[in-house]
Amino acid sequence: MIGDQTFEQVMAKGVELHDLAVQGKAGAAQEALQWLDQARQMEPDNPEAQAYYGSALALVGRDSIDPQERFTKVLRGLRILDRTAAAYGELIPVRVLRAYVNYRLPEEYFHRTQIAIDDFRFLIDRYERDNTVFSEQFYR
């Protein structure tokens, strides 16, 4: 339960559930969405909360059995990720999330491969200029 937890605690739980959803754990995407929505309400201008919420929304769409809901949720998640990347494109976590969401989408329906490539190129460039922005393991 979210209750009287701090933003950091709510965000950490949302990210934990998000990562489980990425791995395919049943129900984790919907639960992550709830926690991350609460984080967004607590700090509406926090770009990481926005980006994780957008990614979680796309994951909820991925898991939906209703094709219309699937498409709608993914598109809403993409809009949030794009808006956040446009405003905070220099933030590594925002670009990582958007890159991976776009990379995993079927190109024939969403036409997002080039955006993923651009984000990954940005991340490579940042790492090559400053190898402390993320781990070498992530880079490889």
N, C-alpha and C positions, 0 to 999 in steps of 0.2 A: 504494500500500500504506500502511496506517495506521501500522504499526511503532511507532517511538518518538516520534511527533509529539506536540506539546502539545495540550491541550484546544482552544485557540484555533485551531490549524491544522486539527484534525479537524473542528471545528464549521464553520470557513470553507469547507472542501471540501464538507461535507454541505450547507450552504446553497447553494453554487454549483450543485451537482448538483440540489438541490431546485428551484431556479429554472429550470434547464434542463428538468426534468420538467414544471413548470408550463407551459412553452412547448411541450411535446409531444415532446421529444427521446426517441427510443426507448431504453429501458434505463436512463435517468437516474434514474427513480423508485426502482428496486430498488437501484441503486448508492448513491443518497442515503440510503436507508433503512439500509444497512450502515454508512455513515459516521456517521449521526446516532445509530444504536444504540450505536456505540462512544463517541460524545460523551456519551450518557446514562449509560453505564457509568462513564466517567471522572468525571462530575459528576452524580450521580443527582438532586440537588436543584436543578439548573439549569432554571428554567422555560422558557427559550428552547429549550434542547435538547429538552425534553419536547414543547413545542408544534411545533417543526419535525419531530420524529419522528412525532407524530400526523398532521400534514399529509402527510408523505411516505408514511405507511402508507395514508392515503386515496388518494393518487396511485397507489400500487401497486395498490390495489383498482380504481381507474379503468382501469388498463391491463390488468387480468386478463381473459383470454378465458373463464374459468370463472365463470358467473354467481353461484354460491354463494360462491366465493372473493372475487369482487368485492364482494358485499354484506357479507361477514364482515369483510374488511379495512377497508372504509369505516367500518363501525360501530365497530370497534376504534379506528381513528384518531379518530373523533368523541368516543368516550369519553375518550381521552387529552386531546384539546383541551378538552373540557368540564371535566374534572377540573383541568387546568392553569389554565383561565380562572377557575374557582371559587376557586382558591387564590391566583392572581396576576392577578386581573382588571384591575388598574390598569396593568399593563405593556402598553405600546402594541404591541410585536411579537406578543404572545400574542393580543391582540384582533384585530389585522390578519389573522393567519393563520386564526383561527377564522372571522372574517367572510367571507373569500374562499372558504374550503373550503365553508362552508354555502351561500354564494351560488351556487356552481357545481353544487350537487347538485340533481337533479330533485325538485321539491316533491312530486310525486305518490307518490314512494317514501319519501322521508326526512322530509318535513315540517319543514324547517329554515330556511325563509325568514325567519320572524319572529326567529329567533336572529341571522341575518345582519343584519337591519334594526337590531336592538338594538345589535349590535356597531358597525355603521357610525354609528349615532346617538351612541354613546359616543365614537367617534373624532372625529366632527365637534365634539361638545361640548368635548372636550379641546383640539382645535386652536383653537377659538374663544376658549378661555380662555388658551391659551399656544401661539402660532403657531411655537414652536421645537420642538414635539414631533415633527414631521415636515415635509417640504418642502411648499411651496405647490403645487407640481406634483402631488404625491401627493394633496393635499386636493382639487384641482380634478378 
